[in-house]
Amino acid sequence: MKKIYLSLIAGVFAAIVSSCGGQKSNGVELTGAGATFPLPFYTMSFDSYGATGNNKVSYGGIGSGGGVRNLKDGIVDFAGSDAFLSDKEMSEMKPVVHIPTCMGAVVLAYNLPEVTALNLSGDVIADIFAGKITKWNDERLQKLNPDTKLPEKDIIPAYRSDGSGTTFVFTDYLSKVSEDWKNNFGCGKTVDFKVGQAAKGNPGVAGIIRQTPYSIGYIGSEYAFAQKIPYASVMNVRGELVTPSTESISAAAAGEIPQDTRCSITNADAAGAYPISCFTWLIIYKEQNYSDRTVEQAKATLDMLQYMLSADVQKTTETVHYAPLPQSAIDKSLQNLKEVTFDGQAILK
């Protein structure tokens, strides 16, 4: 049903974005792989991009870690990742360019029969996933939810089994709000969770939550919004209990963005900011001549990225429950694309 829904949206928006894109190249098929977090947006956008001309895009949602490995092996044109590459990771690859495509959030989705609203704080979330808070009626949870009678039931955490940018964003946040989490678990695409149930991809974790009473898990906001899975409000650094929304996600990006766009916006100190917000990126090699790729493939890759950054496509983000990029991120990304080369020659003039 969801696949049909996304295809219908893609068809509606194909017409309004037909004028987008930059350096056209006909008859090229591009292949990418990576993050599942932005998959609904990518499905819609790549379908509508294909409707603008002869270029086609195939994308596999295999997780951010898998996408980056495929790019490193030279078997894809681009990788999708919710985690920007670290300096160490970049040192192990040829130079890359990060292009943000939209904004989203990691939400704490839950299955609590007879509970219609839930408030959480960073330290409490950390201790739930560390196995230190094990009952729903724990006094710290009850204090955050004084008007709700929480059940005396075991908490069942759900987490990602695969290398995941969603896990990176979630644990980046927990490492900022909990010294204990930072010291014992840390931040990464994979983390050694001690308790709970594991599943592959955002859809897998969402499936556990839907089917398992008294569970809680971290998933991309779109999966909770679209599938109507209840999700918690989370206390931000200003002490505000914030519900994830397009507005509260956008508020998290109010600060300065570096030229290479590699930045974390979790735990942002901004009024109304949802504290587990993030960018998601498409990553390409700065030098596009690799693995027998052609200059036509290189031009098509940049054309597709310009399309994703276009005003018309950015307007569609909210249709599938994401938030558009701030203009500063778009401007920096368009400038960074001018540095991309084929055989050392700039592709965009």
C-alpha positions as CSV (number, residue, x, y, z in Angstrom):
1,M,0.0,0.0,0.0
2,K,2.8,2.4,0.9
3,K,4.6,1.7,-2.3
4,I,1.5,2.6,-4.3
5,Y,1.1,5.8,-2.2
6,L,4.6,6.9,-2.9
7,S,4.3,6.2,-6.6
8,L,1.1,8.3,-6.8
9,I,2.9,11.2,-5.1
10,A,5.8,10.8,-7.5
11,G,3.5,11.0,-10.4
12,V,1.8,14.2,-9.1
13,F,5.1,16.0,-8.6
14,A,6.8,14.8,-11.8
15,A,5.0,17.6,-13.7
16,I,5.9,20.5,-11.4
17,V,9.6,19.6,-11.3
18,S,10.1,19.0,-15.0
19,S,12.1,22.2,-15.4
20,C,14.6,21.4,-12.6
21,G,18.1,20.1,-13.0
22,G,21.3,21.4,-14.6
23,Q,23.7,19.6,-16.8
24,K,21.5,17.3,-18.9
25,S,22.7,13.9,-20.1
26,N,20.3,11.5,-21.8
27,G,19.9,7.8,-21.4
28,V,22.1,7.2,-18.3
29,E,21.2,4.9,-15.5
30,L,22.6,5.8,-12.1
31,T,22.9,3.5,-9.2
32,G,23.0,4.4,-5.5
33,A,22.7,2.6,-2.2
34,G,22.6,3.4,1.5
35,A,20.3,5.0,4.1
36,T,16.8,3.8,4.7
37,F,15.9,6.9,6.7
38,P,15.2,9.1,3.5
39,L,14.0,6.2,1.4
40,P,10.4,7.5,0.9
41,F,11.7,10.9,-0.2
42,Y,14.3,9.3,-2.5
43,T,11.7,7.0,-4.0
44,M,9.4,9.9,-4.8
45,S,12.2,12.2,-6.0
46,F,14.1,9.6,-8.1
47,D,10.8,8.6,-9.8
48,S,10.0,12.2,-10.6
49,Y,13.6,12.8,-11.8
50,G,13.2,9.9,-14.2
51,A,10.0,11.5,-15.5
52,T,11.9,14.7,-16.5
53,G,14.1,13.0,-19.1
54,N,15.9,9.7,-20.1
55,N,18.1,9.4,-17.0
56,K,17.0,6.8,-14.4
57,V,18.1,6.3,-10.8
58,S,18.0,3.0,-8.9
59,Y,18.5,3.1,-5.2
60,G,18.8,0.3,-2.7
61,G,18.0,1.0,1.0
62,I,20.7,-1.2,2.6
63,G,21.7,1.2,5.4
64,S,24.2,4.0,5.5
65,G,27.2,1.7,6.3
66,G,26.4,-0.5,3.4
67,G,26.1,2.4,1.0
68,V,29.4,3.9,2.0
69,R,31.1,0.5,1.6
70,N,29.6,0.2,-1.9
71,L,31.0,3.7,-2.8
72,K,34.3,2.8,-1.3
73,D,34.4,-0.3,-3.5
74,G,33.5,1.8,-6.6
75,I,30.3,-0.1,-7.5
76,V,27.8,2.7,-7.1
77,D,27.5,6.3,-8.4
78,F,26.6,7.7,-5.0
79,A,26.0,6.6,-1.4
80,G,23.2,7.7,0.9
81,S,24.1,8.3,4.5
82,D,22.5,9.9,7.5
83,A,26.0,10.1,9.0
84,F,28.7,12.3,7.5
85,L,32.0,10.6,7.0
86,S,34.5,11.2,9.8
87,D,38.0,12.5,9.1
88,K,39.3,8.9,9.6
89,E,36.8,7.5,7.1
90,M,37.6,10.2,4.6
91,S,41.3,9.5,4.9
92,E,40.7,5.9,3.8
93,M,38.9,6.9,0.6
94,K,39.5,9.1,-2.4
95,P,38.2,12.7,-1.8
96,V,34.4,12.9,-1.6
97,V,31.7,15.6,-1.6
98,H,28.7,15.5,0.8
99,I,25.4,16.9,-0.6
100,P,22.6,17.2,1.9
101,T,19.2,16.4,0.4
102,C,16.7,17.0,3.2
103,M,16.2,17.1,7.0
104,G,14.5,14.7,9.2
105,A,14.6,13.4,12.8
106,V,15.0,10.3,14.8
107,V,12.0,9.8,16.9
108,L,11.3,7.5,19.9
109,A,8.4,5.5,18.7
110,Y,6.5,3.3,21.2
111,N,3.7,0.8,21.7
112,L,2.0,1.5,25.0
113,P,-1.6,0.3,25.2
114,E,-3.9,3.0,26.7
115,V,-1.1,5.6,26.8
116,T,-1.8,8.4,24.3
117,A,1.2,10.7,25.0
118,L,4.7,10.2,26.3
119,N,7.4,12.6,27.4
120,L,11.1,11.7,27.5
121,S,14.5,13.3,28.3
122,G,17.9,12.5,27.0
123,D,19.3,10.9,30.2
124,V,16.2,8.8,30.6
125,I,16.4,7.6,26.9
126,A,20.0,6.7,27.4
127,D,19.3,4.7,30.5
128,I,16.4,2.8,28.8
129,F,18.7,1.7,26.0
130,A,21.5,1.0,28.4
131,G,19.2,-1.4,30.3
132,K,19.2,0.7,33.5
133,I,15.6,1.7,33.3
134,T,13.6,-1.5,32.8
135,K,10.0,-0.7,33.8
136,W,7.6,1.7,32.2
137,N,6.4,3.0,35.6
138,D,10.0,3.8,36.7
139,E,9.9,6.9,38.9
140,R,12.0,9.0,36.5
141,L,9.6,8.2,33.6
142,Q,6.6,8.9,35.9
143,K,8.0,12.2,36.9
144,L,8.2,13.3,33.2
145,N,4.6,12.1,32.7
146,P,2.8,13.2,35.9
147,D,-0.7,13.1,34.3
148,T,-0.3,9.6,32.8
149,K,-0.5,6.3,34.7
150,L,2.3,4.3,33.2
151,P,2.0,0.5,33.3
152,E,4.1,-1.8,35.5
153,K,5.5,-3.6,32.5
154,D,8.9,-4.4,31.2
155,I,10.3,-2.0,28.6
156,I,11.3,-3.8,25.3
157,P,13.8,-1.6,23.5
158,A,14.2,-2.1,19.7
159,Y,17.3,-1.1,17.8
160,R,19.0,-1.4,14.4
161,S,21.0,-4.6,13.6
162,D,22.7,-3.1,10.5
163,G,25.3,-0.3,10.1
164,S,23.0,2.6,10.2
165,G,23.1,6.4,10.0
166,T,20.0,6.5,12.1
167,T,21.9,4.7,14.8
168,F,24.7,7.2,14.4
169,V,22.4,10.2,14.8
170,F,20.7,8.6,17.8
171,T,23.9,7.7,19.6
172,D,25.5,11.0,18.7
173,Y,22.6,12.6,20.6
174,L,22.9,10.2,23.5
175,S,26.6,10.8,23.8
176,K,25.9,14.6,24.1
177,V,23.3,14.2,26.9
178,S,24.7,11.3,28.9
179,E,28.3,11.0,30.0
180,D,27.6,7.4,31.0
181,W,26.4,6.6,27.5
182,K,29.4,8.4,25.9
183,N,31.9,6.5,28.0
184,N,30.3,3.0,27.8
185,F,28.6,2.9,24.4
186,G,29.7,5.9,22.4
187,C,28.6,7.1,19.0
188,G,28.6,5.1,15.7
189,K,26.7,3.5,12.9
190,T,26.8,0.3,15.0
191,V,26.7,0.1,18.8
192,D,26.8,-2.8,21.2
193,F,23.3,-2.5,22.6
194,K,23.0,-4.7,25.7
195,V,19.2,-5.1,25.8
196,G,16.3,-5.3,23.5
197,Q,15.4,-6.7,20.0
198,A,17.3,-5.9,16.8
199,A,15.9,-5.5,13.3
200,K,17.3,-4.4,9.9
201,G,16.5,-1.0,8.6
202,N,14.0,1.6,9.8
203,P,11.1,-0.5,8.5
204,G,12.3,-3.5,10.6
205,V,12.4,-1.5,13.8
206,A,9.1,0.1,13.0
207,G,7.7,-3.4,12.5
208,I,8.8,-4.6,15.9
209,I,7.2,-1.5,17.6
210,R,3.9,-2.0,15.8
211,Q,3.7,-5.7,16.7
212,T,5.2,-5.6,20.2
213,P,3.3,-4.1,23.2
214,Y,5.4,-2.2,25.6
215,S,8.2,-1.7,23.1
216,I,10.1,1.5,22.3
217,G,12.6,2.1,19.5
218,Y,14.4,4.8,17.5
219,I,13.3,5.2,13.9
220,G,13.3,7.8,11.2
221,S,10.5,10.3,11.8
222,E,8.9,9.6,8.4
223,Y,8.1,6.0,9.4
224,A,6.3,7.1,12.5
225,F,4.5,10.0,10.8
226,A,3.3,8.0,7.8
227,Q,2.4,4.8,9.7
228,K,0.8,6.6,12.6
229,I,3.0,5.0,15.2
230,P,2.9,7.0,18.4
231,Y,6.2,8.9,19.2
232,A,7.4,10.8,22.2
233,S,8.1,14.4,22.9
234,V,11.7,14.9,23.9
235,M,13.1,17.6,26.2
236,N,15.6,19.8,24.4
237,V,18.7,21.6,25.8
238,R,16.5,24.6,26.8
239,G,14.2,22.4,28.9
240,E,11.3,22.5,26.4
241,L,9.4,19.3,25.7
242,V,9.3,19.3,21.9
243,T,7.2,17.1,19.6
244,P,9.0,16.3,16.3
245,S,7.5,18.2,13.3
246,T,8.6,20.0,10.2
247,E,8.9,23.2,12.2
248,S,10.8,21.8,15.2
249,I,13.2,19.9,12.9
250,S,13.9,23.0,10.8
251,A,14.5,25.0,14.0
252,A,17.5,22.7,14.8
253,A,19.3,23.9,11.7
254,A,19.3,27.6,12.7
255,G,23.1,27.6,13.3
256,E,26.1,28.0,11.0
257,I,26.7,25.2,8.5
258,P,30.3,24.5,7.4
259,Q,31.3,24.7,3.8
260,D,31.6,21.0,3.4
261,T,28.1,20.6,5.1
262,R,29.4,18.0,7.5
263,C,27.8,18.9,10.8
264,S,25.7,17.5,13.6
265,I,22.5,19.3,14.7
266,T,21.5,17.0,17.5
267,N,20.9,18.7,20.9
268,A,20.8,22.1,19.1
269,D,20.5,25.1,21.4
270,A,17.6,26.8,19.6
271,A,14.1,27.7,20.8
272,G,11.6,25.1,19.7
273,A,14.3,22.7,18.3
274,Y,13.6,19.0,18.3
275,P,16.8,17.6,19.8
276,I,17.3,14.5,17.6
277,S,17.2,16.2,14.2
278,C,19.6,15.6,11.4
279,F,20.6,16.2,7.8
280,T,20.9,13.2,5.4
281,W,23.4,13.3,2.6
282,L,24.2,11.8,-0.8
283,I,28.0,11.3,-1.1
284,I,29.9,11.2,-4.3
285,Y,33.6,11.1,-5.3
286,K,35.1,14.5,-6.1
287,E,36.9,12.9,-9.1
288,Q,34.2,11.1,-11.1
289,N,36.5,9.0,-13.3
290,Y,36.6,5.7,-11.5
291,S,35.6,2.1,-12.1
292,D,35.2,2.6,-15.8
293,R,32.5,5.3,-15.4
294,T,31.9,7.5,-18.4
295,V,31.7,11.3,-18.5
296,E,28.0,10.9,-19.3
297,Q,27.5,9.1,-16.0
298,A,29.4,11.9,-14.2
299,K,27.3,14.6,-15.8
300,A,24.1,12.7,-15.0
301,T,25.2,12.3,-11.4
302,L,25.6,16.1,-11.0
303,D,22.4,16.8,-12.8
304,M,20.5,14.5,-10.4
305,L,22.1,16.2,-7.4
306,Q,21.2,19.7,-8.7
307,Y,17.7,18.4,-9.2
308,M,17.5,17.3,-5.5
309,L,18.6,20.7,-4.4
310,S,16.1,22.6,-6.6
311,A,13.4,24.7,-5.0
312,D,10.6,22.6,-6.5
313,V,12.0,19.3,-5.1
314,Q,12.7,20.8,-1.7
315,K,9.0,21.9,-1.5
316,T,8.0,18.3,-1.8
317,T,9.9,17.2,1.3
318,E,6.9,17.8,3.6
319,T,4.7,15.7,1.4
320,V,6.5,12.6,2.8
321,H,7.2,14.1,6.2
322,Y,10.7,15.5,5.9
323,A,11.8,19.1,6.2
324,P,13.4,21.2,3.4
325,L,17.1,22.2,3.6
326,P,18.0,25.7,4.8
327,Q,19.1,28.0,1.9
328,S,22.6,28.2,3.3
329,A,23.0,24.4,2.9
330,I,21.7,24.5,-0.7
331,D,24.1,27.4,-1.6
332,K,27.1,25.7,-0.1
333,S,26.2,22.4,-1.8
334,L,25.8,24.0,-5.3
335,Q,29.2,25.6,-4.8
336,N,30.8,22.3,-3.8
337,L,29.4,20.6,-7.0
338,K,31.5,23.0,-9.0
339,E,34.6,21.4,-7.6
340,V,33.6,17.9,-8.9
341,T,35.8,16.8,-11.8
342,F,36.2,14.2,-14.6
343,D,39.8,13.6,-15.5
344,G,40.7,16.7,-13.5
345,Q,38.4,19.0,-15.4
346,A,35.4,20.6,-13.7
347,I,32.1,19.1,-15.0
348,L,30.0,22.2,-14.2
349,K,31.0,25.4,-16.0
